[in-house]
Amino acid sequence: MSKQVDWHKARVKKQMKTQKVLKQMSVEQREAIEEIQKSVAQCIEMIKDCNDLYMSDVAKLESSWHSLRWAFEVDDI
């Protein structure tokens, strides 16, 4: 079997696992993950395009970070 086929099978297996885990999460958790992914992607694009980052992007990133922390409540009590 070729490396490409092995890689594809591994990717499909990982995606199926990820979908299963996401289904077990609350809506708030899934939304927090989506929000942080979007914020990070926007920040990376801004940095690549302008070699700079707007303060509004930093604020979105910080807000997303807090949403993620709140959704998963992993902080020490």
N, CA and C atoms as an extended XYZ file, in Angstrom:
231
Properties=species:S:1:pos:R:3:atomname:S:1:resname:S:1:resid:I:1 pbc="F F F"
N         0.839       -1.183        0.000 N   MET     1
C         0.000        0.000        0.000 CA  MET     1
C         0.887        1.250        0.000 C   MET     1
N         0.481        2.230       -0.746 N   SER     2
C         1.291        3.440       -0.861 CA  SER     2
C         1.163        4.316        0.385 C   SER     2
N         2.141        5.200        0.557 N   LYS     3
C         2.120        6.123        1.694 CA  LYS     3
C         0.920        7.050        1.622 C   LYS     3
N         0.524        7.405        0.387 N   GLN     4
C        -0.597        8.320        0.211 CA  GLN     4
C        -1.892        7.670        0.704 C   GLN     4
N        -2.087        6.404        0.394 N   VAL     5
C        -3.292        5.699        0.835 CA  VAL     5
C        -3.281        5.563        2.354 C   VAL     5
N        -2.120        5.225        2.934 N   ASP     6
C        -2.006        5.112        4.386 CA  ASP     6
C        -2.309        6.450        5.056 C   ASP     6
N        -1.769        7.530        4.485 N   TRP     7
C        -1.999        8.860        5.036 CA  TRP     7
C        -3.482        9.213        4.980 C   TRP     7
N        -4.124        8.895        3.851 N   HIS     8
C        -5.539        9.205        3.694 CA  HIS     8
C        -6.383        8.425        4.705 C   HIS     8
N        -6.089        7.160        4.890 N   LYS     9
C        -6.832        6.342        5.863 CA  LYS     9
C        -6.656        6.894        7.272 C   LYS     9
N        -5.439        7.287        7.615 N   ALA    10
C        -5.178        7.850        8.939 CA  ALA    10
C        -5.939        9.158        9.130 C   ALA    10
N        -5.994        9.968        8.080 N   ARG    11
C        -6.703       11.251        8.163 CA  ARG    11
C        -8.203       11.027        8.358 C   ARG    11
N        -8.775       10.098        7.597 N   VAL    12
C       -10.205        9.796        7.720 CA  VAL    12
C       -10.505        9.278        9.124 C   VAL    12
N        -9.656        8.407        9.634 N   LYS    13
C        -9.847        7.856       10.974 CA  LYS    13
C        -9.823        8.964       12.025 C   LYS    13
N        -8.867        9.893       11.886 N   LYS    14
C        -8.763       11.013       12.822 CA  LYS    14
C        -9.989       11.913       12.733 C   LYS    14
N       -10.455       12.195       11.525 N   GLN    15
C       -11.644       13.042       11.346 CA  GLN    15
C       -12.875       12.401       11.984 C   GLN    15
N       -13.015       11.105       11.849 N   MET    16
C       -14.163       10.407       12.440 CA  MET    16
C       -14.101       10.478       13.969 C   MET    16
N       -12.904       10.341       14.524 N   LYS    17
C       -12.729       10.464       15.975 CA  LYS    17
C       -13.092       11.874       16.437 C   LYS    17
N       -12.610       12.865       15.684 N   THR    18
C       -12.871       14.260       16.029 CA  THR    18
C       -14.369       14.552       15.994 C   THR    18
N       -15.058       14.071       14.978 N   GLN    19
C       -16.504       14.280       14.878 CA  GLN    19
C       -17.232       13.646       16.065 C   GLN    19
N       -16.796       12.480       16.469 N   LYS    20
C       -17.404       11.797       17.610 CA  LYS    20
C       -17.231       12.625       18.885 C   LYS    20
N       -16.027       13.141       19.090 N   VAL    21
C       -15.749       13.958       20.273 CA  VAL    21
C       -16.562       15.247       20.236 C   VAL    21
N       -16.630       15.892       19.074 N   LEU    22
C       -17.392       17.135       18.954 CA  LEU    22
C       -18.876       16.923       19.261 C   LEU    22
N       -19.416       15.791       18.870 N   LYS    23
C       -20.827       15.495       19.156 CA  LYS    23
C       -21.080       15.355       20.648 C   LYS    23
N       -20.056       14.976       21.398 N   GLN    24
C       -20.197       14.803       22.841 CA  GLN    24
C       -20.065       16.122       23.602 C   GLN    24
N       -19.583       17.150       22.940 N   MET    25
C       -19.403       18.455       23.574 CA  MET    25
C       -20.709       19.234       23.588 C   MET    25
N       -20.759       20.191       24.495 N   SER    26
C       -21.918       21.075       24.539 CA  SER    26
C       -21.837       22.061       23.372 C   SER    26
N       -22.951       22.700       23.090 N   VAL    27
C       -22.986       23.716       22.035 CA  VAL    27
C       -22.006       24.836       22.378 C   VAL    27
N       -21.963       25.226       23.640 N   GLU    28
C       -21.058       26.292       24.077 CA  GLU    28
C       -19.594       25.920       23.809 C   GLU    28
N       -19.240       24.682       24.052 N   GLN    29
C       -17.871       24.238       23.816 CA  GLN    29
C       -17.534       24.235       22.331 C   GLN    29
N       -18.457       23.736       21.523 N   ARG    30
C       -18.210       23.722       20.072 CA  ARG    30
C       -18.096       25.140       19.525 C   ARG    30
N       -18.947       26.035       19.997 N   GLU    31
C       -18.886       27.428       19.542 CA  GLU    31
C       -17.584       28.095       19.977 C   GLU    31
N       -17.103       27.776       21.172 N   ALA    32
C       -15.848       28.355       21.656 CA  ALA    32
C       -14.678       27.889       20.793 C   ALA    32
N       -14.683       26.627       20.427 N   ILE    33
C       -13.623       26.109       19.563 CA  ILE    33
C       -13.675       26.786       18.201 C   ILE    33
N       -14.869       26.910       17.656 N   GLU    34
C       -15.024       27.554       16.345 CA  GLU    34
C       -14.569       29.011       16.407 C   GLU    34
N       -14.916       29.698       17.482 N   GLU    35
C       -14.554       31.105       17.634 CA  GLU    35
C       -13.036       31.284       17.725 C   GLU    35
N       -12.372       30.444       18.505 N   ILE    36
C       -10.919       30.587       18.650 CA  ILE    36
C       -10.213       30.232       17.346 C   ILE    36
N       -10.717       29.243       16.634 N   GLN    37
C       -10.123       28.893       15.343 CA  GLN    37
C       -10.237       30.067       14.366 C   GLN    37
N       -11.407       30.694       14.341 N   LYS    38
C       -11.632       31.829       13.438 CA  LYS    38
C       -10.747       33.016       13.824 C   LYS    38
N       -10.659       33.309       15.111 N   SER    39
C        -9.853       34.439       15.570 CA  SER    39
C        -8.374       34.236       15.268 C   SER    39
N        -7.883       33.042       15.530 N   VAL    40
C        -6.470       32.751       15.267 CA  VAL    40
C        -6.187       32.842       13.768 C   VAL    40
N        -7.086       32.299       12.956 N   ALA    41
C        -6.898       32.357       11.502 CA  ALA    41
C        -6.857       33.803       11.006 C   ALA    41
N        -7.753       34.650       11.527 N   GLN    42
C        -7.763       36.059       11.127 CA  GLN    42
C        -6.479       36.763       11.541 C   GLN    42
N        -6.008       36.472       12.741 N   CYS    43
C        -4.775       37.095       13.218 CA  CYS    43
C        -3.580       36.658       12.376 C   CYS    43
N        -3.512       35.392       12.064 N   ILE    44
C        -2.409       34.897       11.244 CA  ILE    44
C        -2.438       35.545        9.867 C   ILE    44
N        -3.611       35.658        9.268 N   GLU    45
C        -3.721       36.304        7.949 CA  GLU    45
C        -3.268       37.760        8.013 C   GLU    45
N        -3.678       38.465        9.072 N   MET    46
C        -3.292       39.871        9.218 CA  MET    46
C        -1.778       39.998        9.361 C   MET    46
N        -1.194       39.122       10.155 N   ILE    47
C         0.256       39.160       10.340 CA  ILE    47
C         0.963       38.863        9.022 C   ILE    47
N         0.479       37.883        8.285 N   LYS    48
C         1.105       37.544        7.001 CA  LYS    48
C         0.941       38.668        5.989 C   LYS    48
N        -0.229       39.292        5.946 N   ASP    49
C        -0.498       40.344        4.963 CA  ASP    49
C         0.239       41.645        5.291 C   ASP    49
N         0.223       42.024        6.554 N   CYS    50
C         0.701       43.350        6.933 CA  CYS    50
C         1.942       43.348        7.831 C   CYS    50
N         2.361       42.178        8.243 N   ASN    51
C         3.426       42.086        9.245 CA  ASN    51
C         3.076       42.906       10.475 C   ASN    51
N         1.788       42.944       10.782 N   ASP    52
C         1.298       43.718       11.914 CA  ASP    52
C        -0.024       43.105       12.356 C   ASP    52
N        -0.512       43.562       13.487 N   LEU    53
C        -1.770       43.058       14.018 CA  LEU    53
C        -2.546       44.235       14.599 C   LEU    53
N        -3.782       44.411       14.177 N   TYR    54
C        -4.619       45.484       14.699 CA  TYR    54
C        -5.032       45.180       16.136 C   TYR    54
N        -5.221       46.212       16.897 N   MET    55
C        -5.671       46.028       18.283 CA  MET    55
C        -7.046       45.359       18.323 C   MET    55
N        -7.880       45.602       17.320 N   SER    56
C        -9.191       44.951       17.288 CA  SER    56
C        -9.041       43.436       17.141 C   SER    56
N        -8.005       43.004       16.397 N   ASP    57
C        -7.746       41.569       16.273 CA  ASP    57
C        -7.265       40.982       17.595 C   ASP    57
N        -6.449       41.741       18.301 N   VAL    58
C        -5.970       41.294       19.609 CA  VAL    58
C        -7.164       41.155       20.554 C   VAL    58
N        -8.089       42.095       20.497 N   ALA    59
C        -9.280       42.040       21.348 CA  ALA    59
C       -10.137       40.815       21.012 C   ALA    59
N       -10.304       40.522       19.721 N   LYS    60
C       -11.065       39.333       19.316 CA  LYS    60
C       -10.384       38.059       19.801 C   LYS    60
N        -9.080       38.035       19.691 N   LEU    61
C        -8.309       36.876       20.125 CA  LEU    61
C        -8.449       36.679       21.642 C   LEU    61
N        -8.363       37.765       22.380 N   GLU    62
C        -8.505       37.687       23.829 CA  GLU    62
C        -9.916       37.240       24.220 C   GLU    62
N       -10.912       37.776       23.560 N   SER    63
C       -12.294       37.384       23.830 CA  SER    63
C       -12.511       35.900       23.536 C   SER    63
N       -11.956       35.437       22.433 N   SER    64
C       -12.075       34.026       22.067 CA  SER    64
C       -11.394       33.140       23.095 C   SER    64
N       -10.245       33.579       23.565 N   TRP    65
C        -9.507       32.826       24.574 CA  TRP    65
C       -10.341       32.681       25.843 C   TRP    65
N       -10.972       33.764       26.271 N   HIS    66
C       -11.797       33.704       27.478 CA  HIS    66
C       -13.033       32.826       27.261 C   HIS    66
N       -13.615       32.879       26.083 N   SER    67
C       -14.762       32.010       25.774 CA  SER    67
C       -14.363       30.542       25.840 C   SER    67
N       -13.195       30.242       25.317 N   LEU    68
C       -12.702       28.868       25.340 CA  LEU    68
C       -12.460       28.405       26.771 C   LEU    68
N       -11.813       29.227       27.552 N   ARG    69
C       -11.546       28.864       28.952 CA  ARG    69
C       -12.846       28.695       29.722 C   ARG    69
N       -13.813       29.566       29.481 N   TRP    70
C       -15.088       29.484       30.179 CA  TRP    70
C       -15.852       28.214       29.778 C   TRP    70
N       -15.852       27.894       28.503 N   ALA    71
C       -16.593       26.734       27.999 CA  ALA    71
C       -16.057       25.420       28.545 C   ALA    71
N       -14.755       25.364       28.780 N   PHE    72
C       -14.165       24.102       29.235 CA  PHE    72
C       -13.840       24.102       30.725 C   PHE    72
N       -13.910       25.238       31.379 N   GLU    73
C       -13.704       25.355       32.821 CA  GLU    73
C       -12.559       24.484       33.316 C   GLU    73
N       -11.368       24.749       32.820 N   VAL    74
C       -10.210       23.963       33.208 CA  VAL    74
C        -9.297       24.697       34.203 C   VAL    74
N        -9.683       25.878       34.601 N   ASP    75
C        -8.882       26.635       35.556 CA  ASP    75
C        -8.960       25.983       36.942 C   ASP    75
N        -7.926       26.226       37.746 N   ASP    76
C        -7.936       25.752       39.126 CA  ASP    76
C        -9.023       26.474       39.900 C   ASP    76
N        -9.584       25.789       40.846 N   ILE    77
C       -10.660       26.373       41.670 CA  ILE    77
C       -10.073       27.121       42.832 C   ILE    77
